Each structure stands twice: as C-alpha cells, then as structure tokens.
Amino acid sequence: MKKKIILICSLASSLAYSQVGVNTANPQAAFHVDGGKDNPATGAPSAAQQTNDFAVTPTGAVGIGTTVPTNTLDVNGTARIRTINQAASGTVTTSLYVDPTGVLVKSSGSSTYGEVRSNSAAIATLADTPYLTGIPAGIYKLTVTCTNACGDSTSANFLVHCNAANGYFGLIGLNGFVSSGFSTPSFNHTAKNKVYLTWSGVVACADGGNANGFNYGVNMPDAATINIFNNRPVTRNFKVTLTRND
C-alpha cells in the first residue's frame, strides 16, 4: 500500500512540473495535443505538422494550428463564430480590423474614436423624441432612414458637430434619396442645431402618410443629444446611425 501511495505521489509531482502531451511523447507546451499523431519523437514539429495541433503555454496562451502562440489566442487557420450577440439600441461599438500580422485591432486605442451608435424605434405623430444621448464631443456623420407600411423608404446624411464648449454644436444636411422616386430631400435649416426635411416625388401610401409622409426634422437640444421630430400625421419608424469621423 505504501508503494502505491509513493508511486501516485511521484506521478502527481511529475505531472505538476512537466509538460503533458496527448498523442505525442514530445509535447512542446504545458499542454499539447497532436491531433494528427504526426509530430516527430524529438525536436519541434514542422509548420505543416502543427496545423492539426492544439497547445496551451505556461502563461495561458492558446495556440490552434501552432504550438508557439504569440497572443492570448493564436489561430493558424480559419475561424467561425456561430452565434454573435446583437448590440442593444444606443450601444457604442468600435470597428475591428486586422493588422499586417493578422492580429485583430480596434479602429483606435480609444473607445470614442471611430465609434458607431445606432437606435431604431417608432415615433408617434408630432413627437420630438431624443434618439441618441450622451454623445461625446466630436465630429460625426449621421444617417437617418425611415420606412413606411408600403415598403418605400428614405435615407439622409448629415454632418454633426458635438462640442459643448462655447455652444459649438450643430448639424447640416448633406444628401439623401427616396427609393420610390430617387428624388433628393430639401433641407430647411432653421437654426445651426435644427434642420427640417421635405421630400418630393414620394408615392402615396395607404398607411395615412400621403405623399409627404416622410417629412421630418432633426435637432440637437444640446451638444450630446440628437432628436428626431416626426411632423407627419402617422407614426413612423426611424433608424439612426452615428459614426465618429475625427
């Protein structure tokens, strides 16, 4: 019995301070699985032999297709994510890119630069509704889309400056079009922080919006807020996307 206990303790001690290999007697990391059972008995496996390997280093880095991961997760091959959470309305998101070495990076070291905010909701007739709030100071492109019950839609772009210092904030309409007639909107800037859109060439819809059913306003009651004003006699669903440019 004593011999068995000593043997178990010896094995446990050995495992605690050695590398563990699965399908290989020559592990290259703290935990190493040779999926293809094609690694050499001595020396490091070739790049081709590593493509079916899985490795975990003593520092916790995980390599898939490589036994020498250089990042927390290093995948030498393709990757697939079957389910991705959808961001809630108003959530700030940051674009991801790939650097020349294949490492995922954000568009900027700061979560505010290059950020995108969006929101979508129905606005009742004659309602002036705050759509985005808490916007950091910066320069943005705003896109507003609106769809009626007949499947017709409009899209319009605005340039937005958000700066509370000295009241330096406002917006200006740039361009847009309606899908039923491909006509552009008229922008009526009643103040530096208010603009109203009227659309021509819109096909009337039986939802009660008539041919002017897409007219609306965009205003900024303060530097960190963007409101949508539905001045039509029918509820409309608006979607806004705010992308930071500076």
Secondary structure, DSSP 8 states (H G I E B T S, - for coil): -HHHHHHHHHHHHHHHTS-EEES-SS-SSSEEEETTS---SSS---HHHHTTEEEE-TT--EEES-SS-SSSEEESS----S------TT--EE-EEE-TTS-EEESSSSSSTTEEEEEEEEE-TT-EEEEE-S--SEEEEEEEEEE-TTS-EEEEEEEEEE--GGG--EEEEEEEEETTT----EEEEEETTEEEEE--S----TTTT-TTTT-EEEEEEETTEEEEEE-SSS-EEEEEEEEE--
